[in-house]
C-alpha cells in the first residue's frame, strides 16, 4: 500500500497580533454585539489597578495611547515652554511630538551601539540650565543602565521619565522597569507586548503626580463608540488574518486594507498630521472599557507571554552569536523582555527577502525618527546623532510573540544565515 503524501499548509509568521487569543475575540464580539459598557465601565479601574501591581508602583492611569500618556506625564510634571527634554534617537516621531506639544524643546541624544539605548555620557554633555527631563527609552525591551542614569539625574537635578512602550515585563536589578523614575509610560498598541489595538498607560509612585494625571485624564474625551467598535473589529479580523496558516493567503488583502483611511478597519496608529509634527484634533483621549477588558485579559497572561519571548530571544542569540552577527548587549543587571529581537545586518533588504516566504520581519527604526515624514520637520538635525543614523540603516527585528514556534525560529535563523556577511561595520 502506498503511503499517503503528507500535506504541508504554507505558514507565514506575521510581525504583529501574536498576543491575542480566540477568547479575546469572543470578548470583543460580546462588547460589539451588546454595546453595554463599550466606552465607559468598571474594567478601566480594574485594569489600571492590575497594571500598577504588575509594574510595582502606586498608581496607573490609562489613556488612548502611549503618546498621550507621555504627554500627560510631561504636563503633570510641569514641563512647558522654556524647558528642554533629553530623549534619544532612534525613537518614534510621536514621542518627539508629545514633547513639542507641551511647548518644550526636545534635545536629541545619540544611542550606544551595544543596547541601542541612550548614550548617557552625551546626555550629560547636552544638559543645560533649561533641561528638566531625562527620558529613558528601554529600546526593544532592553533596560537602560539605571544605576548610571539615576546618578546622572541626581547629579544634574533632572526628572526621569521611563519610556517603556517596548518593555512591559523587563527588569533591572530585579525591579520592573517603569518603577524607577518620577513616572513612566507604556503602550498596548497592536505591535506591543500586549495589545488592545491602541492604548497607553502612565504610572507613578508619586501621589501628587498621580493626582495631576487623574485630572488630565478627566479632561480627556471619551472615544466615540464607532471608533471603539472599529478597534474591536480590527482586533478580531487581524487575529484571524495573522494566523500563520491563514496569513500567506490573506496578506495581500491585509496590506490593501491598511493603505487608506477609507478601507482601514481602524484609524492608523500614526496619522499624516503626526508624521509631519502636527497635532491631531482628537489627540487627548481616554481608553475605552472594552479595550481595557481585552488588555486586562492579556495582562493576566503576561508571565507566559514573557517566558515565550525570552525563550525565543535566547535561541536567536544562541545561534546568531557564534555566526558573528551584531546582537544587543544588555547592561549586566538588565533582564530584557524583547518585544522583538533586534539584529544588525549588512543588508536588511536581503534579510527581509530571505525571510519573506516564512516570516514578516519588523523594520522598527529604519529611520532615526520612526514614521516621521522628515526628521527635520520635528527639529532633528542630520548628522547630530551619527550612531543612530548608522543603526537606522542596519536593523531587522525578529518576531518573539507566542505564535512563533521552534520551527519558525529555525527557518528565520536559516534565512538570516543566507544573507551574506553578518557583521556590520561599526
N, C-alpha and C positions, 0 to 999 in steps of 0.2 A: 504494500500500500504506500502510495506517495504521501509524504508529509506535507500538510498544508503550509503554504508560504506565509510567513509572518507579515502582517500589515503594519507598517510604521506610520503613524499620523505625524505630519510635519509639526514641528514645535518651534515657536518663536517667543522668546522671553522679552516682555515689554520693559521699559525703563521706569514705569510708574504703576500705581494702583496695585502693588503687590501685597498690601496690608489689609485689604477689605476681604470679607467673607460673605458667603451666601446669606448667613443670618443677619449680617449688617444690612444687606439689600432688602431683606424681608422687613426689618425695622423701618428702613427708609420708605418702603412701599406703604407701610401702615400709616405713616405720617402723611404721605401723599394722598392716600385714599380717604383718610379720616379728617385731615386738616385740623384736628384738635391739637392745641399746643404746638402748632407748627413753628411759630415765630417766638412767642413768649411761653415760658413754662418752667417747672421746678427743676428740670435736669441741668439747667445752666449753673445754678448754685452748687448742685451735687458734683458736676464735672469740675468746677473751679476748686472745690474743696479737695477732691481726689488728686487733682493736678498739683496743688500746693503740697500735699503729703508726699507725692512722688518725688518732687524736687527737693523736699526738705525745708520748705520756707513757710512763713506765717500766712501769706495771702497770695492768691492768684486771681487775676481779673481778665475776663475774656473779651475779645474783640473780633471783628470780621476778618482780620488778617494779622500776620506778624508785624507788618509795617505800621499798621495803626497802633498796635500795642507798643511799638518802639516810639512812635510819635507821642503817644500818651505818656510814656515814661519820661521822655525829654521835657514835655510840658510840665509834668508833675515835679520834676527836678528843678524847674525854674529856668530852663535853657531858653534863650531868646536872642534878639538882635545884640550884636557886640560880643557874643560868646563864640568860642571855637570848639569843635568836636573832632577828636582824633579818631579816624577809622581807617582800616586797612583796605588795600586792593590786593587781589581781586575781591570784589563783593558784587552785590546786585544794585542796580540803579535805584530800586525802591528804598534801600537803606539810606543812600545819599539824599534822596528826596525827602525822607522823613526829617532829616536834619535841616534841610533847606526850608521846609515848610514852617519851622519854628522861627525862622529869621536868622538862625545861627550860621556860621561858616564851617562847612566840612573841610578838614585838613587831611589830605591823603597821605598814608604811610605805606611804605613798601612791605612786602611779605618776606619771610625767610623761606628758603627752598627745602628745608628739612620737613616741616609740618604744614607749610602753606598758611601759617598764621602770622600775625603782626610782628614786625621787627621792632622789638621794644626799645632797643638802643636808638633807632632812628625816631621812634615815637617821642623819646625824651628830648632829642635834639630839635624836634619840631614843636615842642611845647613852648608856649609863650605866656605872658601875664594874662592873656584873654582865654586861655584854654581851660575849659570847665569839665569836659567829659572825655574819658578814655573808653572807647568801645572795643571790646574783646570778642572777636568772631572766632568761634570754635569750628574752623573750616572742615567740612565733610564729617564732622563729629569728632575731630581731634582736639582735645583740650589744649588751650594756651597754657604755657608755663605760669601758673597762677602765683607761685612764690615770687617770681621776678616781677610780674605785672602788678601785684598788690604793693610790693615795696616801692615801685616806681610811683604808683598812685599816691601812696602815703607821703613820699618824699616831695612830690610836686603838688600836693593838695588837689588831686583830681578825683572826680566821681567816676566809679567804674560801672559800666553797663555791659552785661554779657549778651552777645548775640548768639543765641542757642538754637537758631532755626534748623540747623543740621544735627543738633547734638542732644536731643532728648535721650536720657539714659546714660550719657557719658559721665565719667567721674574723674576727679583729680585728687590724689592722695586720699582715696576712699570716700570722697564727698561729691554729691551730684553737682555738675556744672549748673549754673543758674542760681546757686546759693552763696556765691562769694561776694558779689558786688552790691551796690546800692539797689540794683534791680536787674532784671533780665527779661528777655522776650523770646518766645518760641513761635513756631508756625506749624499748623496742621493742614497746609496746602497739599494738593494731591501727590506731590513728589516727595513728601517728607516721611519721617519715621512712622507716624500715624497720620491718617488722613480723614478730614471731614469735607473734602473738596476744596474749601477755603476755611481759614480760621487762624486765630492767633491768641496768645496769652502773655500777659505781663505778670511777673512775680516779684515779690519783695518780702523782706523781713521787717521793714520799717513801717510801723503803724501810720505815721504821718504821710508817708509816700503812698501807702495803700489807700488812705482816705482820699488823697488827691486823685489817684487813679479811678477810684469809685465815682468821684464827682465828674471826672471826664467821661467815664463810661455812661453815666446818667445823661450827659449832654449829647451822646452819640445817638443817631437814628436807628430804629429797628429796621432790619432789611425788609423790603417788600415781600409779601407771601409768594408772588410769582418768581422772584429771584431765588428764594429758598427752595421752591419746588424744582427749579431748573438745576440747582446744585445737587439735589437728591436724585433727579433723573440722570444727571451726568454720572454720579457715583454708581448707580445701578448699571447703566449702559456700559460704562468703561470697565466695570468689574467683569462684565461678560466679554467685551471686546479685547481685553488684555489677558484673557486666559491663554496660556501658551499654546494650546491645541486649537484655539479659535483665531488667535492674533494673525497667523500667516494669511488667513483668508479675508480678514476684515480690515487689515492695516490700511489699505488704500481708502476705505470709507472713513476710518478713524482719522486719517490725515486730512481728508476732504472736509469733514465736519469742523475741523479746527481752523480752517482757512479764513472764514469771515464770521462776523458777529451774527449774520442772518442764519447761517447754518449751524453755528456753535450751540451745543446743548446748554452751556452756561457762559457767563461773561469770562473773558480771558483773565488769567491771573494778573497780567500786567497790560494795562490799556495803552493806546497810542500816545495819549497825553502824558502818561507817566514815563514812557520811554524817552520823551524829549524834555523831561523835567517839569512838566505841568502838573497841576493838582486836579484830580477828578472832582466833580461837584458832590459826589456821594461818598467821599473818602472816609469821613468819620462815621463808622457804622459798627453795630454790635454783632455778636454771634447769635444765631438763632437757636432755639430749644432743640429742634430736630437735629441740627448739626452737632450740638453738644451731646445728644444721645448717642450718635454714631461714634464721636470721639471718645466718649466715656467707655463704650464697649471695647474700643481698641486699646485704651489706656490700661484696662484690666488685663489685657493680653500682652502687655509690654514686655514682661520678663521673657516669654517665649520668643517674641519678635526679636529682642536684642540678642538672645542666645544664638538664634539662627544667623543673624547678621555677623556676629563675631566669629562664628564657625566658618562662614563663607569667606570672610575677610582673612582669617588665619590661613585658609587653604590657598587663597590668591597669593598671599605674602610668601607662604612656604614654598610655592612652586616658582614664583616670579623672581624672588630674590637671588637664587642661585644662577639664574639666567642673566643677571646683570641689569635688570630693569631698575629705574629710579623710582623708589617707593617712599611713602611718607615715613618719617622717623619721629614718632611722638615723644614728648618730654618723658623723663624717667618715671614720674609719678602719675602719668596720664593713663586712663583706661578709656580708649576711644569707643564710640558707638557709631560705626560707619553707616551713615545713611546711604552712601555709595562709596566704593573703594577707588581712590584716585591713583592713576598711574601716568607717569611721564613717558612719552614715547617719541621716537624720532619723527614719525609721520602719522598723526591722528587720523587723517582721512583713510589711510591704508588700513588702520586698525578698525575703523568703522565698517569699511567694506568687507574685511575679512570676517568680522563677527556677524554681519548683517543676515546671513541665512539662518542664524540660530538665536541671536540676541541683539536688541537695540541698546547700544552703549550710550551713556549720557555724555553731553557736551558742556556741562557746567564750567563756567569760567574760560570759555573760548575768547572772552574779552575781559579787560580789566574791570569793566562795569557791565555785568550781565544785562542783556536786553536793552541797553541804552542805545537810542538812535545814533548817538555820538557821545563818547565820554566827555568831549569838550563842552557839550550842551549843558552839563551839570557841573562844570568847573574843573574837570581833570585836565592837567597839563601834560601832554605827551612827553615822555622821557623822564618824568619826575619820579617814577617808580619802576626802574628797569627790570628788576627781578620779576615783578608781577606781569610785566609786558612779555617777558620771555616765557614765563609759565603759561600764559594765556594761549600761546600757540602750540603747546605740547601736551595738554592734559586730555585723557579719556577717563570716564567714570564707569566702573564696573558695577552691575546690579548686585545688591545684597539682600533684597526682600525675600519674603517667605515662599515665593513661587520658584525661586532659584534652587534647582536640585544639584546633587553631586555631579550628575551627568552634564548639566548645564555649565557648571564650573569648569569641567574638563574641556568642553568644547570651546568656551570662551578663552581659556588659557592656551589651547591649541591655536586658536585664531591669532592671538597676540604673538605667539612664538613664531608665526609665519610672516610677520610684518617687518622684516629687515632688522637693522641694528637696534637693539633695545635701549642702550644707554644714550641719553641725550647729552648735548654739550651744556656745560654749566656756565 
